[in-house]
Amino acid sequence: MTVQNIKHIYELLFERLGPQHWWPGDTRDEIITGAILTQNTNWQNVEKAIANLKKASVMSLDKLYSLEQCALAELIRPAGYYNIKAKRLKSFLNWLFENHNGSLEEVEAMDTQSLRAELLEINGIGPETADSILLYAFGRLVFVVDAYTYRIMTRHQLIEPECDYEQLRSFFEDNLEDNVRLFNEYHALLVRIGKEFCRPKARCENCPLEKLPHHVTIED
């Protein structure tokens, strides 16, 4: 993968689709909650779960921490796997309140590498979720990659199929300028393309990247 390839893809996507205004969320508490709830589901379902939390007046980390796990699970039911996600959200909240006094300001004072390491130690927080929290909630220079990113880059033969999460993340971080807004916008654009065009069964016609070399017979 070259700097020119990465930048050209971004330019094509942004020119066609424009800014994505992602990640949606009124507060940092909501962004973090959404990052955990969006695992293995679509954002529309997460929005319904967050709407439930707002309706119950518990859409803040301190109120969620005080909430019984079973009650939390019921409120986030629309997000799917609600018992598992309630447990994961509680694991994050326990980490925050037991290790950092429930203070996002205290967490924000940590360097990115240390914060990422701590997030990855939390049960149910994997690299994609941790990096989403780092980029979108704390404005850290961490590029979020996901299945859409992998599929698009593999089909355009810019990475090898055996490329893992950390390698793919490093490709982007090493070849893009250090710009949080760019990282944010690029990831959002790749998600959009992955949903609309570069699906498991590719829809290449009219894709902003259609004219670039690609190979869609690669199995995901």
N, C-alpha and C positions, 0 to 999 in steps of 0.2 A: 504494500500500500504506500503510495507516495503522497507528499504534501499536496501536489497538484490535483490528484484524484480526489482526495478528501475535500479540498476546497471547492472543486468543480461540482461535486455532488451537492454540497451545501448550497452553492449559488443557484443551481438548477431547481432545487426544491424550494428555496426561499422566493425565487423569482415567480414560480408558478403558484405557490400556496400562501405566501406571505406569513406574517407572524402568527403563532399558534396560541399565544396567551396561556401558556402552560407553566407551572402547575396551578390549577384552580384551587382556591382556598382563601377564606377571609382572614385567617390568622395562621401563625406558625403552628399552633396547637393542631389546627385543622389539617394543615399540610402533612404533618407527621402522622396523624391518625389515618389520613387517606393513603399515605404511602404503605402503611401496614395492611390496611383493609383491601387494597387493590390487588393483592396477591391472588392469582388464579381466578380473576373475575374481570368483568369490564367496568369501566368507570361509571356507567349509568347506574349500576347496582350499588357502587360505593356512594354515589350521590344520594341515593335513597336511604342508605344507612346513616350517613352524616345528617341528613334531614331529620331522621328519627332522633339523633343525639341532640340536635338543636331544639327540636320540639319539646324534648324532655329537659331542656335547659342544663345539659351536662356536657356541652361541647367545649370543654377546657380540660387540660391535662390533670389539674388538681381534682376536679369533680369526677373525672373518669377513674382516677386513682382511688377515690373514696367509694366508688360504686362496686357493689358485689359483682363478681365475675358472671354469675348466672343472669343477673339483670342486664349487664353489658351485652352478653351474648344475644339476649332477646331483642335488644335495640338494634343491633347490627345484623340481624337475621338476613336482610336483603342482600348483604355482601357475599353470602354463601360461606360454607365452612365456618359458620358463625361461632361454634364452640371452640374450634381451633384458633380462629382469629381473635376471639376474646382472650384466650390464654396468651397468645403472642403479644397482644396489646398490653395485657397486664404485666407480662415479663418486661416489656419496655418501661412501663410506668414504675415498676418495682426498682428497676435499675436507676431510673432518673431520681426517684425520691429517696432511695436508700443509699445511693452513692454520690448524689449531687444535690441533695437537699431540695429536690423538686424544681431546681432552678435551671432554666434554659440559658440564662445569662452565664451561669457557672460553666455549663457545657460549652457555650460559645467561646469561652476563653481558652479552651483546649486547642492544641494544634491539630491539624486535620488528620495526620497519621495516627495519633493517639486516640482521637475520637472515633475514627473508623474502626480501629482495633477493638475498642470497647463495644461499639455497636454490634460488631460481628460476633462478640461473645454472648450476646443476648439470644436466648432460645427463640428460634423462629425468625430471626433477622438475618437474611442472607445478603450477599454482595449487592444485588440490585436494589433491595429495600434500603440498605445502609447508605448506598450512594445517592439514592433519591432523597433521603433525609439530609444528607450532607449538601447536595447541590441546591435543592429547592427550599429547604427550611433554613439552612445556615449559609448559603451563598458560597460554598467552597468549590474550589477548582477541581472537581471530580466529574468525569464524564460517565453518565449512566448508560449502560448497554443492556440489551434485553434480547429476547428471541427474534424480534423484528430486526434489530441491528445485525444480528448474526446471519439471518436469512438473506437480507439485502446485500451485505458485504460478501457473503459466500457466492451468491448467484452472480454477482458482478466480478467474481474471481479476484477480489482484492485481499482475501484472506484464505488460508487453507481450511478445509472442513474440520480439522482437528484443533483449530485455534480455540483456546479456552477463554473464560470471562476476563481474567486479568490481562491476558495478552491483547485481547480486543480493546479493552479499556485503555491500555498503554498506547496502542496504535493511535487512538484519537488524541489522547492527552499529549503525546510526544510530537504530534504533527499539526496541532492547532495552536493558535495563539492563546495565551492565558486570558480568557475572557469568559466570565461566568454566564453572561447573557448569551454568548455564542454557544456554549455547552448546553444551556437550557433549550435554546431554539432548535439546535441541531437534533438533539434527542427527540424533541416533540415532533419535528418534521419526519424523522425516520419512523416514528410510531404511526404517524398519519399514513405514510406510504405503505407501511407494513399491513395496515388494516384495510386500505382501499385498493392497493394494487399488488403488492408483493406478498400475497396470501399463500398458504400451502399449495393451492392451485393458482398459479400466477395469472394475473390479469395485466399483461404488459401493455396492451393497447392504451394509448394516451397517458401512460405513466410519464412523469417528468424525466425519468431516467431511461426511457425506452430506447433512445438512440445510442446509449452507451453499451459497450460490449457486455453481454450477459449470457448466462447459461442456466435455464430454468428446469433442466431435467435432474439437477442435483436433489437428492432426497433430503428432507429436513430431518 
